[in-house]
Amino acid sequence: MAISADYITLQRHIADDLGDRQDLLSPLSDESLTLSPIQNAIQSAIAKWEREPFYFNELYDTSFLTTVKGQEFYTSTDAPEIATLAYILRLHVLISSNRYPLSKRTWEYLEDTSVNPNVTGQPIDYAYFNAQIRLYPIPDGAYPITCSATKRLSALSANSDSNAWTQDAYDLIRSEAKLILAREVLHDDELVSRMEAAIYGQSSVGGMFGRVADQRGYLYALKAETTRRARAKVVPSYF
């Protein structure tokens, strides 16, 4: 079950975990930063993990964008979701009521292939670069594009803000933020080791016959749930 928490709750929990370090909840007096050390650590933790695919940051948008005749390049002005994309998994184009996958190409490939801007047709390739999507051939009409991707969630700013990072991934972000603080602010190597184990898990030898005990981390738990949600069920067939 996901934790129901907001941005300030996460900050206070981290301060408590560090031994009631209330001083880390406010910007340092000798710095010009507007965020507190804990807020900076949380933002850095999210920036690290938002690139990873989890069940809560998946995007499937059947109305991602509609091509325009003669338009080769598309930005967030054409499709707002482009600004939030961390990784594009697949793009599909709808042609005559059928969905066809677009082949992912490098930007260099389309630079070399799309030599005549007057040649148009039904799109078959795409490339992503500089926060824009490029299609080839240049569309000769309006084609709906469906996008499957990993997206960035809305940034946490106000204390009352909440999203999956303060709920589903609460423990991952809490541990990553403490790891960052331990390395960059507190210089606490023992805390670094504990947070790395909490995030990534660890194996320890002990017990009867020296068996290895695997301790799963918060990252494993989220990845495992993502896998479980995507796993297809085997349905028996009756003949």
Secondary structure as GFF3:
##gff-version 3
##sequence-region A 1 239
A	DSSP	alpha_helix	7	17	.	.	.	ID=ss1
A	DSSP	three_ten_helix	22	25	.	.	.	ID=ss2
A	DSSP	alpha_helix	37	49	.	.	.	ID=ss3
A	DSSP	beta_strand	58	66	.	.	.	ID=ss4
A	DSSP	beta_strand	73	74	.	.	.	ID=ss5
A	DSSP	three_ten_helix	80	84	.	.	.	ID=ss6
A	DSSP	beta_strand	85	95	.	.	.	ID=ss7
A	DSSP	beta_strand	98	101	.	.	.	ID=ss8
A	DSSP	beta_strand	103	104	.	.	.	ID=ss9
A	DSSP	alpha_helix	107	113	.	.	.	ID=ss10
A	DSSP	beta_strand	120	121	.	.	.	ID=ss11
A	DSSP	beta_strand	125	129	.	.	.	ID=ss12
A	DSSP	beta_strand	132	136	.	.	.	ID=ss13
A	DSSP	beta_strand	138	139	.	.	.	ID=ss14
A	DSSP	beta_strand	144	151	.	.	.	ID=ss15
A	DSSP	three_ten_helix	164	166	.	.	.	ID=ss16
A	DSSP	alpha_helix	170	181	.	.	.	ID=ss17
A	DSSP	pi_helix	182	186	.	.	.	ID=ss18
A	DSSP	alpha_helix	189	200	.	.	.	ID=ss19
A	DSSP	beta_strand	202	205	.	.	.	ID=ss20
A	DSSP	three_ten_helix	208	210	.	.	.	ID=ss21
A	DSSP	beta_strand	212	215	.	.	.	ID=ss22
A	DSSP	alpha_helix	218	230	.	.	.	ID=ss23
###
